């Protein structure tokens, strides 16, 4: 699942679940919406990404490249070492600013009960 949120200067993509070949059908529509918003900063929140393959990486790369061509920047927030490795192998890690200070927030069950922390993946130093 991918959600889009905007402010006057920023578009934020919140990605949950797998970012892979099985999800590729939604990528063109999401990319068109993000590009159409024309914000200078794109923040990609990957705290809840469970798996990313080269198809998912290509999607993120295309978003970052579109933003860069307009003079914007793309920030990866909550990306783990595995995700960063995939982007590095693709030769595209330099297209992104990596927010290594971000700490993913725990989730709250819909019943409003006790907070259950998400499994924390190791973060790059």
C-alpha positions in Angstrom: 0.0 0.0 0.0 1.3 3.5 -0.9 -0.3 6.6 0.6 0.5 10.2 -0.6 0.4 13.2 1.6 1.3 16.8 0.7 2.1 20.1 2.3 2.9 23.3 0.5 6.5 22.3 -0.2 6.7 18.5 0.4 5.1 15.3 -1.0 5.4 12.3 1.3 4.9 8.8 0.2 4.3 6.3 2.9 4.9 2.7 1.7 3.7 -0.4 3.6 4.3 -4.0 2.6 6.3 -5.2 -0.4 7.7 -2.9 -3.0 8.2 -5.4 -5.8 7.2 -6.8 -9.1 3.8 -7.8 -7.8 3.0 -4.1 -7.0 4.3 -2.7 -10.3 0.8 -2.0 -11.8 0.2 0.9 -9.4 3.6 2.5 -10.0 2.8 4.5 -13.1 -0.3 6.1 -11.6 1.5 7.0 -8.3 4.5 8.4 -10.2 2.2 10.6 -12.4 0.4 11.9 -9.2 3.7 12.7 -7.5 5.2 14.4 -10.5 2.0 16.3 -11.1 2.1 17.8 -7.5 5.4 19.5 -8.4 6.7 19.8 -4.9 10.4 20.5 -4.4 10.9 17.8 -1.7 9.8 14.2 -1.9 10.0 12.2 1.3 9.7 8.5 0.9 8.8 6.8 4.2 10.0 3.2 4.1 9.4 2.3 7.8 6.8 -0.3 6.9 8.4 -1.7 3.8 8.8 -5.5 4.3 10.7 -6.3 1.0 12.0 -4.4 -2.0 13.3 -5.9 -5.2 14.8 -4.2 -8.3 11.4 -3.3 -9.6 10.6 -1.4 -6.5 14.1 0.2 -6.6 13.4 1.3 -10.3 10.2 2.9 -9.1 12.0 4.9 -6.4 14.8 5.8 -8.8 12.3 7.1 -11.4 10.7 9.3 -8.7 14.0 10.7 -7.6 15.2 11.3 -11.1 12.0 13.2 -12.0 12.4 15.4 -9.0 16.1 16.0 -9.7 15.3 17.1 -13.2 13.0 19.8 -11.7 15.6 20.9 -9.2 14.0 19.0 -6.3 15.4 16.5 -3.8 14.2 13.0 -2.6 14.7 11.8 1.0 14.6 8.2 2.1 13.3 7.9 5.6 13.3 4.6 7.5 15.1 2.7 4.8 17.1 -0.3 6.1 20.5 -1.5 5.0 19.0 -4.1 2.7 16.9 -1.4 0.8 19.9 0.9 0.6 22.0 -2.0 -0.7 19.5 -2.6 -3.6 19.7 1.1 -4.6 23.5 1.0 -4.3 23.8 -2.0 -6.5 21.5 -0.2 -9.0 24.1 2.6 -9.0 21.4 5.1 -7.8 22.0 5.7 -4.1 23.4 9.1 -4.8 20.0 10.3 -6.2 18.7 10.2 -2.6 19.3 11.9 0.7 19.2 9.3 3.4 17.6 10.4 6.7 19.7 8.2 9.0 18.4 10.0 12.1 14.7 9.0 11.6 13.3 6.4 14.0 10.1 4.7 12.9 7.1 5.1 15.2 5.3 2.2 16.7 1.8 1.4 15.5 -1.4 1.4 17.5 -4.0 -1.3 17.0 -7.3 0.0 15.7 -9.0 -0.7 19.0 -6.9 2.0 20.6 -5.2 -0.5 22.9 -1.6 -0.9 23.8 0.9 0.2 21.3 2.8 -2.6 19.5 6.2 -1.5 18.1 7.0 -2.5 14.6 9.9 -4.8 14.2 12.9 -2.5 13.9 15.2 -3.3 11.1 18.9 -2.3 11.5 19.4 1.3 10.4 22.5 2.4 8.5 25.1 4.3 10.5 
